[in-house]
């Protein structure tokens, strides 16, 4: 039984742009399949819903700028969050871009099917992050789209 999973991608966006995007809870609702269409609920927390079964989820992203890392405290209720997901940004000086990685720790309550779904989601989500950031970088506009 695997206890963790990591996936990464190279991105042509600047490291700072990537970190800002990853740390924005509202932007999370544009790429996190388990927390779609986020809305602010206070205390730095957002609420979204799963594209799989519409269950609500809560996330509090915590940005550590010195380590270029975002820790996502996630859970099925606002008082039951655990720091299970991390995103890291590593500058790629030769290209001016960066490497973005998503890291997940398996919760003790996750069965094999739920864990496999999370792993597959992260493999797609890192590509969604890359696409959003690179589209914005080429258009010279911020990657964070405001909700309609």
TIKOL-392407 format. One line per 2 residues: number of its first residue (from 1); their letters; for each residue y, z negated, x of N, C-alpha, C, O. Coordinates in steps of 0.02 Angstrom, whole numbers, plus 50000, padded with zeros to 5 digits. Layout:
# TIKOL-392407
NUM = a = Y Z X Y Z X Y Z X Y Z X  ... .
# end
This chain:
# TIKOL-392407
1 = xx = 49941 50000 50042 50000 50000 50000 50062 50000 50045 50071 49954 50085  50103 50051 50037 50164 50058 50077 50217 50009 50052 50227 50002 49992 .
3 = xx = 50251 49976 50099 50301 49926 50081 50372 49952 50086 50418 49922 50060  50381 50010 50120 50448 50038 50126 50444 50114 50133 50391 50142 50148 .
5 = xx = 50501 50145 50121 50505 50218 50126 50575 50236 50148 50624 50206 50127  50580 50287 50192 50645 50312 50214 50644 50388 50212 50592 50420 50224 .
7 = xx = 50701 50417 50196 50710 50489 50195 50781 50503 50218 50827 50465 50203  50790 50558 50256 50857 50572 50281 50872 50646 50280 50828 50688 50271 .
9 = xx = 50936 50661 50288 50959 50730 50287 51022 50735 50330 51059 50686 50337  51033 50793 50359 51096 50805 50395 51147 50831 50344 51129 50869 50299 .
11 = xx = 51209 50810 50352 51262 50829 50305 51324 50851 50344 51341 50820 50394  51357 50903 50321 51416 50928 50355 51479 50889 50338 51533 50904 50364 .
13 = xx = 51475 50839 50295 51533 50797 50279 51545 50747 50335 51499 50733 50375  51605 50722 50340 51620 50672 50391 51584 50607 50375 51570 50592 50317 .
15 = xx = 51569 50567 50426 51536 50503 50414 51576 50458 50366 51547 50425 50323  51642 50457 50373 51683 50415 50329 51680 50438 50257 51675 50398 50211 .
17 = xx = 51682 50504 50248 51677 50531 50180 51610 50513 50149 51606 50495 50090  51557 50518 50188 51490 50501 50163 51485 50427 50145 51459 50410 50093 .
19 = xx = 51510 50383 50188 51507 50311 50175 51547 50294 50112 51525 50254 50071  51606 50323 50105 51647 50310 50046 51611 50331 49982 51611 50295 49932 .
21 = xx = 51579 50390 49984 51543 50415 49926 51483 50371 49909 51473 50353 49851  51445 50353 49960 51385 50312 49949 51403 50242 49924 51363 50211 49888 .
23 = xx = 51461 50217 49943 51481 50149 49923 51516 50146 49856 51531 50091 49832  51529 50202 49825 51563 50204 49761 51512 50200 49704 51472 50245 49694 .
25 = xx = 51514 50145 49667 51466 50135 49613 51469 50187 49559 51418 50205 49530  51529 50212 49544 51535 50264 49492 51505 50330 49517 51474 50366 49478 .
27 = xx = 51514 50345 49581 51484 50406 49609 51407 50401 49610 51373 50452 49605  51381 50340 49615 51309 50329 49614 51279 50361 49551 51222 50386 49552 .
29 = xx = 51316 50359 49497 51292 50387 49434 51288 50462 49433 51268 50492 49382  51306 50495 49488 51301 50568 49494 51240 50590 49534 51222 50649 49533 .
31 = xx = 51208 50543 49568 51151 50563 49609 51090 50518 49603 51035 50540 49620  51097 50457 49579 51040 50411 49574 51004 50421 49507 51031 50402 49455 .
33 = xx = 50945 50449 49509 50909 50467 49448 50889 50405 49407 50878 50411 49347  50885 50348 49438 50869 50286 49403 50930 50249 49378 50923 50197 49346 .
35 = xx = 50989 50275 49393 51051 50241 49372 51104 50294 49357 51156 50297 49390  51089 50336 49309 51131 50393 49292 51193 50372 49253 51191 50323 49215 .
37 = xx = 51247 50409 49261 51309 50400 49224 51333 50327 49224 51339 50295 49172  51344 50302 49283 51364 50232 49290 51432 50218 49259 51475 50262 49254 .
39 = xx = 51440 50155 49240 51504 50130 49216 51515 50062 49246 51468 50023 49255  51577 50047 49262 51594 49982 49292 51585 49927 49240 51604 49934 49182 .
41 = xx = 51555 49871 49263 51545 49814 49218 51575 49750 49247 51565 49696 49220  51612 49756 49303 51646 49699 49332 51608 49669 49391 51547 49677 49397 .
43 = xx = 51645 49635 49434 51614 49602 49491 51585 49650 49542 51539 49632 49579  51611 49712 49544 51584 49761 49591 51519 49791 49568 51486 49827 49606 .
45 = xx = 51499 49777 49507 51435 49800 49480 51445 49859 49433 51497 49864 49399  51395 49904 49431 51394 49959 49383 51329 49957 49344 51279 49929 49366 .
47 = xx = 51332 49988 49286 51272 49994 49244 51261 50068 49230 51308 50104 49215  51199 50089 49235 51181 50157 49218 51115 50156 49180 51094 50104 49156 .
49 = xx = 51084 50215 49175 51019 50217 49141 50973 50267 49176 50996 50315 49208  50910 50255 49170 50859 50297 49201 50853 50363 49164 50850 50364 49103 .
51 = xx = 50851 50417 49202 50838 50482 49171 50766 50489 49147 50750 50535 49109  50723 50444 49169 50652 50448 49150 50640 50418 49081 50606 50447 49039 .
53 = xx = 50668 50358 49069 50652 50323 49007 50713 50290 48974 50705 50250 48927  50772 50305 48998 50835 50278 48971 50843 50203 48978 50889 50174 48949 .
55 = xx = 50800 50170 49016 50809 50098 49025 50873 50086 49065 50889 50124 49111  50909 50032 49048 50970 50017 49085 50954 49988 49154 50902 49957 49164 .
57 = xx = 50999 50000 49201 50992 49970 49267 51061 49949 49292 51112 49979 49274  51063 49898 49332 51124 49872 49360 51121 49877 49435 51068 49866 49465 .
59 = xx = 51177 49893 49466 51181 49899 49538 51247 49872 49563 51300 49883 49533  51244 49835 49617 51304 49813 49653 51299 49841 49724 51262 49815 49765 .
61 = xx = 51338 49894 49738 51339 49921 49807 51383 49877 49851 51439 49859 49832  51358 49860 49909 51395 49820 49958 51401 49860 50022 51350 49876 50054 .
63 = xx = 51462 49877 50041 51474 49920 50099 51486 49877 50161 51526 49830 50160  51451 49893 50215 51461 49862 50280 51488 49918 50326 51449 49956 50355 .
65 = xx = 51553 49923 50331 51584 49977 50369 51567 49974 50443 51561 50026 50475  51560 49915 50471 51546 49910 50543 51477 49937 50560 51466 49961 50615 .
67 = xx = 51430 49933 50513 51362 49958 50524 51350 50025 50490 51295 50054 50494  51402 50051 50455 51397 50115 50419 51337 50112 50371 51294 50156 50372 .
69 = xx = 51335 50060 50331 51278 50047 50287 51301 50023 50219 51350 49985 50213  51266 50046 50167 51277 50021 50100 51211 49989 50077 51158 50019 50081 .
71 = xx = 51216 49927 50053 51158 49893 50024 51167 49894 49949 51219 49873 49923  51117 49919 49914 51118 49921 49842 51076 49864 49815 51015 49862 49823 .
73 = xx = 51110 49817 49782 51076 49762 49748 51060 49789 49678 51106 49803 49639  50996 49797 49663 50975 49831 49602 50932 49786 49558 50898 49741 49582 .
75 = xx = 50933 49800 49493 50890 49762 49448 50896 49785 49376 50939 49826 49359  50852 49759 49335 50850 49775 49264 50895 49731 49222 50897 49739 49161 .
77 = xx = 50930 49684 49254 50978 49640 49220 51030 49619 49271 51015 49614 49331  51091 49605 49248 51144 49589 49296 51132 49525 49336 51161 49517 49390 .
79 = xx = 51090 49480 49311 51076 49418 49346 51010 49420 49383 50984 49368 49405  50981 49479 49391 50916 49487 49424 50918 49543 49476 50875 49586 49477 .
81 = xx = 50970 49542 49519 50977 49595 49568 50944 49575 49634 50944 49517 49654  50916 49626 49667 50885 49615 49733 50908 49672 49779 50915 49729 49758 .
83 = xx = 50922 49655 49843 50945 49706 49891 50887 49749 49918 50866 49740 49975  50862 49795 49877 50803 49833 49895 50817 49902 49923 50773 49932 49955 .
85 = xx = 50877 49929 49911 50892 49997 49932 50951 49995 49981 50999 49958 49971  50946 50035 50034 51000 50040 50084 51013 50114 50098 50967 50155 50098 .
87 = xx = 51076 50129 50110 51094 50196 50135 51129 50186 50201 51172 50142 50208  51112 50226 50250 51146 50223 50315 51174 50291 50331 51147 50343 50314 .
89 = xx = 51230 50288 50366 51265 50348 50389 51269 50345 50465 51293 50295 50492  51247 50397 50497 51249 50401 50570 51291 50462 50590 51273 50518 50574 .
91 = xx = 51347 50450 50624 51389 50507 50644 51350 50556 50689 51309 50535 50730  51365 50620 50681 51337 50672 50723 51396 50706 50757 51422 50756 50733 .
93 = xx = 51417 50677 50814 51479 50699 50848 51480 50774 50864 51532 50805 50854  51426 50804 50887 51429 50875 50904 51449 50920 50845 51481 50971 50854 .
95 = xx = 51428 50900 50784 51442 50942 50726 51501 50916 50684 51528 50953 50643  51521 50854 50696 51572 50823 50654 51545 50800 50587 51581 50772 50547 .
97 = xx = 51480 50810 50576 51447 50789 50515 51414 50722 50524 51436 50680 50564  51359 50712 50488 51324 50648 50493 51252 50656 50468 51234 50706 50437 .
99 = xx = 51213 50605 50482 51146 50599 50454 51149 50543 50402 51178 50490 50415  51121 50556 50345 51119 50507 50290 51047 50490 50277 51005 50535 50270 .
101 = xx = 51032 50426 50273 50964 50404 50259 50963 50355 50201 51008 50313 50195  50913 50361 50159 50900 50312 50106 50837 50274 50125 50787 50304 50144 .
103 = xx = 50841 50208 50120 50785 50164 50136 50769 50122 50075 50814 50093 50044  50706 50117 50057 50686 50077 49999 50632 50027 50020 50588 50043 50060 .
105 = xx = 50637 49968 49992 50584 49917 50000 50549 49912 49933 50581 49910 49880  50484 49909 49936 50444 49905 49874 50448 49835 49846 50434 49786 49881 .
107 = xx = 50466 49830 49782 50466 49765 49748 50395 49742 49735 50350 49783 49724  50384 49677 49736 50317 49650 49724 50292 49665 49654 50231 49663 49641 .
109 = xx = 50338 49680 49609 50319 49694 49540 50307 49768 49526 50293 49787 49469  50312 49810 49577 50304 49883 49568 50232 49904 49573 50198 49890 49623 .
111 = xx = 50208 49938 49522 50141 49966 49527 50145 50032 49566 50199 50055 49581  50088 50061 49581 50086 50121 49622 50124 50179 49591 50158 50216 49626 .
113 = xx = 50119 50188 49525 50152 50244 49492 50229 50236 49497 50264 50284 49510  50253 50175 49486 50326 50163 49490 50351 50173 49562 50404 50201 49572 .
115 = xx = 50313 50151 49611 50333 50160 49681 50334 50234 49699 50381 50257 49731  50283 50272 49679 50281 50343 49693 50342 50378 49662 50372 50422 49694 .
117 = xx = 50360 50360 49602 50419 50389 49569 50482 50374 49609 50524 50419 49618  50490 50313 49633 50548 50295 49674 50550 50336 49738 50603 50362 49757 .
119 = xx = 50494 50343 49771 50490 50383 49833 50511 50455 49819 50551 50483 49856  50483 50485 49768 50499 50555 49752 50573 50562 49732 50605 50611 49749 .
121 = xx = 50599 50513 49696 50670 50515 49677 50714 50514 49739 50761 50553 49744  50699 50471 49787 50740 50468 49847 50738 50533 49886 50788 50553 49916 .
123 = xx = 50681 50566 49886 50676 50630 49921 50721 50683 49889 50748 50726 49924  50730 50680 49824 50777 50724 49790 50849 50698 49794 50895 50738 49805 .
125 = xx = 50858 50634 49786 50926 50605 49785 50964 50618 49850 51024 50630 49849  50930 50615 49907 50965 50627 49970 50990 50700 49972 51042 50713 50003 .
127 = xx = 50955 50745 49940 50978 50815 49936 51037 50822 49887 51082 50862 49899  51037 50783 49834 51094 50783 49788 51156 50756 49823 51211 50782 49814 .
129 = xx = 51148 50703 49862 51204 50674 49900 51231 50728 49947 51292 50739 49950  51187 50759 49984 51207 50812 50031 51246 50867 49995 51299 50888 50019 .
131 = xx = 51220 50891 49940 51252 50946 49904 51321 50926 49878 51369 50964 49884  51327 50866 49850 51392 50843 49824 51443 50838 49881 51499 50860 49875 .
133 = xx = 51422 50808 49936 51468 50799 49992 51487 50865 50024 51545 50876 50040  51439 50909 50035 51454 50972 50068 51496 51017 50024 51539 51053 50050 .
135 = xx = 51485 51016 49960 51527 51056 49915 51599 51032 49919 51645 51073 49921  51608 50968 49920 51675 50939 49924 51707 50953 49991 51767 50967 49996 .
137 = xx = 51667 50948 50044 51694 50960 50112 51717 51032 50119 51769 51045 50150  51679 51079 50092 51699 51149 50098 51758 51166 50054 51796 51212 50069 .
139 = xx = 51767 51129 49999 51824 51141 49954 51884 51097 49973 51937 51102 49943  51874 51054 50024 51926 51008 50047 51952 50965 49990 52013 50958 49980 .
141 = xx = 51905 50937 49952 51924 50892 49898 51877 50832 49899 51823 50835 49928  51896 50777 49867 51853 50718 49868 51787 50731 49831 51786 50766 49781 .
143 = xx = 51732 50702 49855 51667 50714 49823 51657 50675 49759 51611 50689 49722  51699 50627 49746 51690 50584 49689 51723 50616 49629 51784 50622 49625 .
145 = xx = 51681 50637 49581 51706 50668 49521 51718 50613 49469 51675 50571 49459  51774 50614 49438 51790 50564 49387 51752 50581 49323 51745 50639 49305 .
147 = xx = 51728 50530 49288 51693 50542 49225 51739 50577 49175 51800 50566 49175  51710 50618 49133 51750 50653 49082 51764 50609 49024 51797 50630 48976 .
# end
